[in-house]
């Protein structure tokens, strides 16, 4: 082991390899600069910025469209709320009108019922009056029949053929004269 130590202690430090005077980290830095130069020369950052700007414009357009849709939705909502309020007012007006009409119909029905009762009462009174007239006429007819029967019976009893002869002769004599 002593030998190994002597070799390592006496040996010179190892030098890094270089090419054209540049070590490995220098070449890496140079390669990076070359890549960046090529990217700049081919306008890659501008292309990336352009794509980002395009995407930003698309997002803005979508946001504008969403804002416009929201405004339209709010306008539609307001319109339908107004229509709903108007429909509610119309419904209230229809209900009030229906109540007025029902009150008017009830008043008419009461008036019509009173008129019908009055007509029926008059018809009943007319029927009663007609029945009274018919009863009176029937009583008169029976009275006339009874009086005629009684008179006939009295005449038949008190008048004979001899009493009738002068009356019949007088009546026949009166037929020949003109009044």
C-alpha positions in Angstrom: 0.0 0.0 0.0 2.8 2.3 0.6 3.6 2.0 -3.1 0.2 3.0 -4.1 0.4 6.1 -1.9 3.6 7.0 -3.4 2.3 6.7 -6.9 -0.7 8.8 -6.2 1.2 11.4 -4.2 3.8 11.9 -6.8 1.4 11.9 -9.8 0.4 15.2 -11.4 -3.2 16.2 -11.4 -5.2 15.1 -14.3 -6.0 17.9 -16.9 -9.4 18.1 -18.5 -9.6 17.5 -22.2 -10.2 20.6 -24.3 -11.0 21.2 -27.9 -10.0 24.4 -29.6 -9.3 25.7 -26.2 -12.7 25.1 -24.7 -13.6 22.6 -22.0 -16.8 20.6 -21.9 -18.9 23.3 -20.0 -17.7 25.8 -22.6 -18.9 23.6 -25.4 -22.2 23.1 -23.7 -22.7 26.9 -23.3 -21.7 27.4 -26.9 -24.2 24.7 -28.0 -26.9 26.4 -26.0 -26.1 29.8 -27.5 -26.3 28.1 -31.0 -29.7 26.6 -30.2 -31.0 29.9 -28.9 -29.6 31.7 -32.0 -31.3 29.2 -34.3 -34.6 29.6 -32.4 -34.4 33.3 -32.7 -33.3 33.2 -36.3 -36.4 30.9 -37.1 -38.6 33.2 -35.1 -39.9 30.5 -32.7 -40.6 33.0 -29.9 -42.7 35.0 -32.3 -44.6 31.9 -33.3 -45.2 30.9 -29.7 -46.3 34.5 -28.9 -48.6 34.4 -32.0 -50.1 31.1 -30.9 -50.6 32.5 -27.4 -52.1 35.7 -28.8 -54.4 33.7 -31.0 -55.5 31.6 -28.0 -56.0 34.8 -25.9 -58.1 36.2 -28.7 -60.2 33.0 -28.8 -60.7 33.1 -25.0 -61.7 36.8 -25.2 -64.2 36.1 -28.0 -65.6 33.3 -25.9 -65.9 35.6 -22.9 -67.5 38.3 -25.0 -69.9 35.7 -26.4 -70.7 34.5 -22.9 -71.2 38.1 -21.7 -73.5 38.7 -24.7 -75.4 35.4 -23.9 -75.7 36.4 -20.3 -77.1 39.9 -21.3 -79.6 38.2 -23.6 -80.6 35.8 -20.9 -81.0 38.6 -18.4 -83.1 40.5 -21.0 -85.2 37.4 -21.6 -85.6 36.9 -17.9 -86.7 40.5 -17.4 -89.1 40.1 -20.4 -90.6 36.9 -19.0 -90.9 38.4 -15.6 -92.8 41.4 -17.1 -95.0 39.0 -19.1 -95.6 37.0 -15.9 -96.5 40.2 -14.0 -98.8 41.2 -16.9 -100.4 37.8 -17.0 -101.0 38.0 -13.2 -102.6 41.4 -13.6 -104.7 40.0 -16.5 -105.7 37.0 -14.4 -106.7 39.4 -11.5 -108.7 41.5 -14.0 -110.4 38.4 -15.4 -111.3 37.2 -11.8 -112.7 40.6 -11.0 -114.7 40.7 -14.2 -116.0 37.2 -13.5 -117.0 38.2 -10.0 -118.9 41.3 -11.4 -120.6 39.1 -14.1 -121.6 36.5 -11.5 -123.1 39.2 -9.3 -124.9 40.6 -12.3 -126.1 37.1 -13.3 -127.3 36.5 -9.7 -129.1 39.9 -9.7 -130.7 39.0 -13.1 -131.6 35.5 -11.8 -133.3 37.0 -8.8 -135.2 39.5 -11.0 -136.1 36.7 -13.4 -137.3 34.5 -10.5 -139.4 37.4 -9.2 -140.9 37.9 -12.6 -141.6 34.2 -13.0 -143.2 34.1 -9.6 -145.3 37.1 -10.5 -146.3 35.6 -13.8 -147.2 32.3 -12.2 -149.1 34.1 -9.5 -151.1 36.0 -12.1 -151.7 32.8 -14.1 -152.9 31.1 -10.9 -155.2 34.1 -10.2 -156.4 34.1 -13.8 -157.1 30.3 -13.5 -159.0 30.9 -10.2 -161.0 33.7 -11.8 -161.7 31.5 -14.8 -162.8 28.7 -12.5 -165.0 31.1 -10.6 -166.6 32.3 -13.8 -167.1 28.7 -14.9 -168.6 27.8 -11.5 -170.9 30.9 -11.7 -171.9 30.0 -15.2 -172.5 26.4 -14.2 -174.6 27.6 -11.2 -176.5 29.9 -13.5 -177.0 27.1 -16.1 -178.3 24.8 -13.3 -180.4 27.6 -12.0 -181.8 28.2 -15.4 -182.4 24.5 -15.9 -184.0 24.2 -12.5 -186.2 27.3 -13.2 -187.1 26.0 -16.7 -187.9 22.6 -15.2 -189.9 24.2 -12.4 -191.7 26.6 -14.9 -192.4 23.7 -17.2 -193.8 21.7 -14.3 -195.9 24.6 -13.1 -197.2 25.4 -16.6 -197.9 21.7 -17.2 -199.8 21.6 -14.0 -201.7 24.8 -14.3 -202.2 25.0 -18.1 -204.0 22.5 -20.0 -204.8 22.3 -23.7 -207.7 24.6 -23.3 -205.5 27.3 -21.8 -202.9 26.9 -24.4 -205.3 27.2 -27.3 -205.8 31.1 -27.1 -202.0 31.6 -26.7 -201.3 29.4 -29.8 -204.0 31.1 -31.8 -202.7 34.6 -30.9 -199.1 33.6 -31.8 -200.3 32.1 -35.2 -202.2 35.3 -35.9 -199.1 37.4 -35.1 -197.0 35.4 -37.6 -198.9 36.8 -40.5 -198.1 40.4 -39.7 -194.9 42.2 -40.5 -193.6 44.4 -37.8 
